[in-house]
Amino acid sequence: MGAAGAELDALAIRVRAMPRRMLIDIAKGAKAIAAQQGAAAGSPLKGKKRSGMRLRAIDTIRDTGTGATCRVQGVNPAGWVWVTSGTRPHRIRRRKRGKLARLTVPHPGTSGRGAWRTVRARTLTTVIPKVVRAQAAATVRG
């Protein structure tokens, strides 16, 4: 095998390793966007005057027979789901102590701010194309 064959073999090995490297970079970008969105979302439990909710996102990258898969999901705090999707109207306990503590009052619910949908959309439109371009260019350059 000549020099050209050796270069093609090396290129094939680098191309085969691309999916996992890309997924690691994509997961890092998505987690950064999630942290930024969490800070901007505010907390439904503490009121709007407090600082924003910290969203922790975790990723799971697994190798498959033909490549790799990646899953990025938001974890903690518990109220993050409410910030994203909102709640229906429901009854809550009064916040007072004493005789009135057992009474319930109607809560109107919240509309949700769609923060996780924003993370997903920004990852699909900005992070993934940038990572794919950079990894393809780096793989071809060697």
N, C-alpha and C positions, 0 to 999 in steps of 0.2 A: 504494500500500500504506500502510495506516495504522500507528499506533503499535503496535497489537496484533500486526499482521503482522510488524513489525520485531522485536518481542520474541520471537515464535514462531520466527523465523529464527535469532535469536541463541541461543535455547534449543536448537534443532536442532543448531547448530554445536557447542555445549558438550556435548551428549549424544553426538555423533559422536566427540568427542575423549576421552570418558570411559574407554573400554577401555584405552588406552595409559597414561593417568595412573594408573588403578587397578592395572595390572600392575606399574608402577614401584614403587608403594607396597607391593604384595604381595611383590614380590621383595626389597625392603628388609627387610620384616618377617621373611620366611623366612630371610634371611641372618643376621639378628640372633639368631633362634632357633637356627640351626645353630651359630653361634659359642658360644652359651651351652651347647648340648649337647656340643660338642667339648670345652669346658673341664671339663665334668662327667664325660666318658666315661673318662678315664684312658687310658694307653697300654699296648697289649699288648706293645710292644717294650721298654719301659723298666721295667716292673713297676709295682705299685700305689703305691709310695712316692713316685713322681715326680709332677710336675704334669701336668695333663690335656693331651690332644692339642689342638692348634689346628686347627680345621677351617676351611678357606677355601671359601666357596661363591661360585660365579659365576652370573650370570644372562644369558640371551640373550632379548631381546625383539625380535620381528619383526612388522612390519605385514603383514597379509594383505589380500585383497580385501574382506573383510567386517568386519575388526576387527584384532586383534593376538593374538599368541601369546607365551607366556612359558615359559622352561624354567630352573629353578634346580637346580644340581647341585653336589655336594660335590667338591672337588678337594684334593689333597695333605692330609695326608701319605699315603703309600702304605698304611699300616696302618689307615686309616679304614674300609676295606671290611671288614677283619677285625673291627674293633670292632662294626660294625653287624650283619654276618651270621654271624660266627664262622668256625671252620675245622674240618675233619674231622681225625680222628687221622692223624698222619703221622710220618715219621722225620726227626730233625734231627741235625746233627753235635754231638759233644761240645764243650763250651766250653774244654776243656783244650788246652794245647800239648804238643808232643812226640810220643811214640809213640802216645798215645791220641787224637790229633787226628783220625784217620781213622775212628774208630769212630762209629757212629750209635746213637742211643737213641730209644725211642718217645716222641712227644709226644702227650698225650691229646686235643689240640684244645681249642677254646673254644666256648662256647655263643653268644657275641655278646650285645650289650646292646640292640640294636635302636634305636640312637640316631637314625639317619636316618628310621626309621618314626615316631619321636616328633616329629621336625621336621615331617614331612609331616602328621601328625595335628593338631598344634598350629596349623599354618598353615591347614589346612582349617576347624578349628573356631573359632579366635579371630581370626586376622589377616584372612582373606578377608571374613567378615561385617562386621567393623568398618570395613574399607576401603570396601566397597560402600556401607554406610550413609552414611559420611562423604562419599564422592564424590557420591552421589545427592542428599544434602542440599545440598552446595555447588553442584551443577549447577542445581538448582531455584531456589536463592536467587539465583544469578547472580553 
